Amino acid sequence: MENLFKLKENGTTVRTEVLAGLTTFVTMAYIIALNPNLLTNFDAGSPLWNGVFLATCTASAIGTIAMAFLANKPFAMAPGMGLNSFFAVVVGNIAAMTGMSYVESFQSALVIILIEGIVFIVLSILNIREKIVDAIPLGVRYGIAPSIGLMLLNVGLGSNVGVYSETGGPFYVMRDFFGALNPSVAQANMGSGYTTMVLTAVTMFIGVFTMVVLGKKGVKVAMLVGMLVASIIYWAGSAFILGVNPFASLATASFVPPFADMMETTFFKFNFAGLAQVGWFTVTTLIITFCMIDMFDTIGTLVGTASRAGMVDKKGNMPQMREALLSDAIGTVAGACTGTSTVTTFIESASGVEAGGRTGLTALTTGILFLACMFIAPVAAVIPGAATSSALIYVGVLMLQGLKNVDFGDMDQMLPVAIMMIGMPISGSIGHALGLGLISYTVVKVFSGKAKDVSALTYVISALFLVKFFVVA
């Protein structure tokens, strides 16, 4: 392990790395069920759902393990949120345009993901993606980590846990509970879901407070312990307050992976003929769109998380960036071949970094757990969303510490950072917010008479984002 991952050189141990990998996995395990739900319109139990479920586990493992051995970095991968929703919309549009079934349209859209992954492999080998990273101004880089922090806070407090009841839903902690005029209004609005919401909110903050207190005492497994405490409280509350068995799903759960469904629906099921019916101009536009979103989501996540972990030099550059980007591209190709949307580096990797993860052993642990989840998915499913929200909130707060590096007296830095910080949580896209930040930086520099301070590649990237945002294909 020492020779492979250079643990001593990175100031870590096997125990710390394994626990960090477990922390990352628990924080992002929600994607295992959510991704097939989004890609199949919640058609749980269907052959396509089963195929996407296995593809999610397999592609996440392949990309994450590639990160471990190629880049020796503690970052995990999975089908990207936002990108999977966009993929589902594309599949639906293909079905409407061509008259093909949803499964056939899904297999056609997988070709787009395959092409995207191959393009990224070529760009990574040629160092082009790394040069794009280098083109991001240092001041803008300083703002990426805290912007991601606000995004994590928004997810943890906002959309990570939805409560349903006879009055509708989903209801969310910040919007519908703390955002209500008073408890009576919240209770009337949520009906029977109000008690569940109270349990969720209490559990979430107990988990956060546990992590903060343990973290201040230097406990490296603070996050994992916090999630465990939150989970136990939620399970106990479900049993004794809600009268619900939190482990009921395990009684009827199947632990046999549906490999036959995967082979039938998604495994190397590329429908080239079906995609040709869409028209190559539209296909090209879709490929470019997927590429831009994925590229800058990945760059933003890598730069932001690496900055928080102290893995960057004085210029804000991360060693082995090319290998990390190549791993991301390999994950995307693996996703296309097995049957899921674009695989990208997950911001939840920050939870493992905060737990002490510094090398590829963290990623390897997470990757192995993804493979194991093909057999133990029902067990992962009993982890309450309130517990993972605790981790997201805690990590989000910690990543805000990166603001100390931003020069608030320099409007060239302050404006892009401010826009990114509000843009990421509202848009839900790291890439889009980074694009807005780069456009803002470029415009301010040009009209301040400092056009020469902007690199040629930054001009190109800013122009591409302007086209993406404002030119309708």
N, C-alpha and C positions, 0 to 999 in steps of 0.2 A: 504493500500500500504506500509506503513512504517513497519508494523509487517511482511509483506510477503517478502519484498525486502531489508529491513534494509537501507533505503535511507540516513538517517542522519549519520549512522555509516560509510557509504561510501562517505559522503560529497557531496551528489547530491540531486536533487529535481525531482518531477514528471515531470515538464516542461522540464528540461534538458534531462531526460531519454527518454521522448516521442520524442523530437526533434532529439536526437541521433539515436533512432530507425528508424525514418523517413529518416535520412541521410544515414544510412546503407542500407535501402531498396532501396532508389533512386540509390545509387552507384552500387548495384548488381542486379537491376531489369532487366538488359540485359539478365540474364540467363533464364528468363521466356520464351522468344521466341527463344533464341539461342540454348538452350538444346534440344527442340524438333526438331529444324532444323538439328542439328548434329546427333541425334539418328535416324532420319528418312530420312537422305540424302536430306534435304530441301524439303520434300514432304508436303508442307504447305496445310492445308485444308483437308488432308486425315484423315480417322478415327484413324489411328495410331498416326498421328501428334497431333490430338486433345486429344487423350488419354494421350500422353506423356506430353502435355501442362498442363493438369489438374493434372497429377501425380507430375510434377515439383512444382506447387503451393502447393499441398497438403503435399507432403513429406518435402518440405522446411519449411512449417509452423509447422508440427509435430515435426521435429528435433529442430527447433529454440525455440518453446514453451517448449519443454522438457528441453532445456538448461536453459530457464528462471526459471523454477520451481525446477529442480533438482540441478542445480549448482549455480543459481543466478549470472550468468555471462552475459556480454553484447555481446555475440558472436552469429552470425547468420549462418545458414546452408542452403545448396542447393546442387544439383548435381554438383560434382566437375569437373572443367575444366581439360582436359587431360584425366581424368578417363572416361568421357563421350565419348570422341573421341576413346579411346581404346575399350570401350564397343561396339561402332558402328563397329569397325574393327572386333571384335570377332563375332558379329552378322553376318557380311558379310561372314566371314570364315565358320561359322556353316552352312549357307545357301549353300555355295559352296561345302562343304564336304558331306552334307546329301541330298541335292536336295530339302529341305524344302523351303517354301515361306519365305520372309523376316519377316513377322509377326510371323510365327511359330518359326523361329530362334530367333527372339527377345524374345519371351516368354520362349524359352529354356535358353537364357542367363540370364533372370531374376532369374532363380534358383541359378545361381552362386552368384548373388548379395545377395539373401536371405541367402545363407549359410555363406557368408562373414559377414553379419550383425549379424547372430546368434553367430558365432564364436567370434565376437568382444563383444557382450553382455556378454558372458561367461568370456572372458578374463578381461573385465572391472569389473565384479562382484568379480572375484578372485584377483583383484589388479595387475594382470600381466602387463597390459598396463601401469599402473602408475609406476611400477618398471622399465619398459623400459624407461620411461621419466626420472626417477631418474638416470639411467645409463649414460645419456648424460653428458659429462664433462662440468663444469661451463663455461670454456673458449669458448667452442663450442656454448653453449646456448647464450652467449653474442653476438655471431655473427649472430644468427638467425634473430633477428628483423631488423638489417640493410640490411641483405641479402634479406629479404622480401621487404624491402623498395626499393631496386634496381629493384626487380621483378615488383613491382607496377609502378615504373617509366618507366620501359621497356614496360609494357602494356599500360600505359597512353599515352606515347609519340610514342609508336610503333604500337601496333596491335589493340587497342581498337576501332579505327575509320578507316574504309576502304572506299575509294572513288572509284566508278566505272565510266567509260565513254565509248565512242565508241572505244577508243584505248585499252580498257581492264581494268585490275584492279584485285584485289584491290590495290590502291595506299595509302601509309601511310605517316603520317606527318613527322616523323624523317627521314625515309629512302628515300622517293621520293620527299619531299618538301625541307627540310633543307639539305638533303644529295645530292641534285642536284648541278651540277657545277655552274649554275646561273639560274635566273628566266626563261630565255628563254628556256633553256633545260628542266626545269620542266614543262613549259607550253606545249612544243612540245610533251613531253612524256605523259602527262595526258589529253591533248585535252580539251574537254568541262568540264572535271572534275576539271580543275585547279582553276576555280573560287570558286567551292565548297571547294576545299582544302584550299584556302586562308581564306575563311570564317571560316573553321574548326580550322585552326591554330590560327587565331586572337581571336576567341571565347575562345579557350582552355586557352590561356595565360591570357586573361582578367579575366577569372574565377580564375586562379591560383593567379594572383596579388591581386584580390579582397580578396581572402581567407587569403593571407599572411598579407595584411595591416590590415584587421579586426582582424585576429588572434593576431597580435602584440599589438592591442589595447585591447585585452582581451575579445573580443566578442565571446561568446560560440557557437553561431550559424553561425560562420564565413563560415564554409563549406557549409551549407545549403544556405546561402545568395549568396555565390559565384556561386553555381550551378544554382540558380535562375537567377542571373545576366547573366551568360553564356547562359542559355536557352533562355532568352528574346532576347539577342543579336542575337543568331542563328535564332530564329523564325523570327525576324525582317529582318535579312539578307536574309533568304529564300524567304520572301514575296517581299521585295523591290529590291533585287539585283538579285536573281536567278529566280524570278517570279514564285515561287512555294508556294502553300498554305501548311504550315507546319501541319495544322490540317485536311487536306483533307481526311485522312484515317478514321477519326471519323464519316464521313457522311455515310459510308457504313459498318461501324463496327458492329459486333454483340456482345451484352452484355449478351447473354444467354449462360452459360457454356455448352459445349457439353458432358454432363454426359453419354448419351447413347453410344457415341463412346468409352468413357473410359471403361464402363462396358463390351463392346464387345471385346476390344483389349488388355487392360492392367491390369484391376483391378483383382488381384489374379489369373491372367492367367499364371500359372506356367506349362510349358511343360516339365515335368520330362522325359517322354518317348523320346522326341526329344533330350534332352541333353544326354541321355544314348547312342544315336547313335554316339556321338562324341568320346567316349572312356574315361574311368575314369582317365587314366593317364593324358591326356590332360586337362580334367576338373579340376583335382587336381592342376595341374600346374597353371591354370588360376586363381583358387581360391587363391592360395598362392601369385600370382602376384598382384591381386587386393588388398589383405590384406596388403601386404608390402607397396604399393604405398599409400593407404588410411591411414594406421597407421601413417606413418611418415609425410605425408602431414598435417594431423590433429595435430600431436604433434608439428610440426614446427610452424604451425599457432597459436596454443594456447600459446606456450611458447613465441613466438616472440611478439604477440599482448599483452599478459599479461605483459611482461617485459616493453613494451612501456607505458602501463597504470599504472605501479607501483603496479601491483597485485601480485608480487612475493616477497618472503622473501630473506634474505641475501644469501641463498644457491641457489637462482634461482628457487625455487619451488612455484607453484601456489596452493593455498588452493582450495579444491573441484575439484582437477584434475580428480579424479575417476568419479565423477558425470558428469563432462564435457565430458569425454571420453564415458561414458555410454549414454549420450544424443546423441552423434555422432553415436553410434551404433544403437540406436533406430531410428534415422533418416534414416540410411541405410536400415533397415528392412522395415520401412514405404515406402521407395522408391521402394523396390522390390515388395512389396504388391500392390502398386498403379500403378507402371509401369515406373520406371526410373532407371538410373544407380546410382552408389554409391553416397550417400549424405555425404558431409563432411563440416567441418568448413571453412568458406570463409575468405580469407585474406582481403576482402572488409569490414569485421567487424571492421578493424582498423579505418575506416572513422567515424563510430559511436563512437568509443573510443576517437578519437581526438575531437569529438563534445561534449565530456563530459560524455558519457555513462559509467557507472560503475557497474550496477546491471542487474539482469534479466529483469527488466522492459523495458530496451532497446531492449532486445531480444524478449520479449513478443510483443512489438509494431511492430517490424519487422515481427514477425510471423503472427500477425493479418492482416498486410498489404498484406502478401503473400496469405492468404485466400481470402481477399477482391479482390485480383487481378484476381481471377477466373471470377469476374464480371466486373472489370474495366481494364482489360489488355490493351484494346485499348488506354486508357488514359496514362498508363505507357509507352506505345510504342512511344509517341510523345516527350519524354524527349530525347534531342539530345545526341549522343555519345560524342560530344565535351565537354558537361557539366560534364559528369561522368569522362572523362579523366582529367579534372581540379582537381577533388577530388582525383583521383588516384595519380596524380603527387604531389599534396600537402601532402598527407599522406606519400607517398614514401620518400619525403624529410625529413619529421619529424622523420620517423623511422630510418633514417641514424644517428640520434643523439645518438643511442645506441652504436656507435663505440667508444665513449669516455670511455666505460667500458672495452674495449679490450686492453690487454697489448701488444702493438706492439713490445716491446722488448723481448717478449717470443715467439720464433718460434713455440713452441708447440701449442700456441693459434693462432698465426698469419697465419700459413699455412692453417689450416682448415677453418678459417674465410675467408681468401682470396679466397679459392676454392669455398666455399659456395656462396660468393658474386658474383662471375662470373658465377657459376653453375646454380643458380636459374633463372636469367633472360634468359640465353641461352637455358637451357633445358626446362624451363617452369614448372618444378616440384620441389616443396619444398622438398618432400621426397627423390628424387634422389640426390639433392644437399646436403642434410643433411647426406645421406649415404656416399657420397664422403668425406664430412668433417670428419665423424667418422673414415673412413678408413685411411685418412691422419693422424689424431691424433694418431691412434693406431700404425701405421707403424713408425712414428717419435719417439714415446715413446719407442717402442721395440728396435729399432736400436740405440737409444741413451742410452741404458742401464737402462731404467726406466720402464721396462715391468710391474713391480709390481704396478705402479701408475694407470694402466688400470684395470678397474673392469672386472670380468668374463663375465658379461652380455654385456659389450661393445665389448669384443672379439667376442662374439656370433653374435651380431648385425652386426659387421664389416664383419664377415665371410659370413653371409647371403647375405649381399649386394654384396660381391665379387662373390658369386654364381649367384646372379640375373643378375649382369652386364656381366659376362664372360662365364657362363656355358649355353650352348644352350640346351633347353629341346627337 
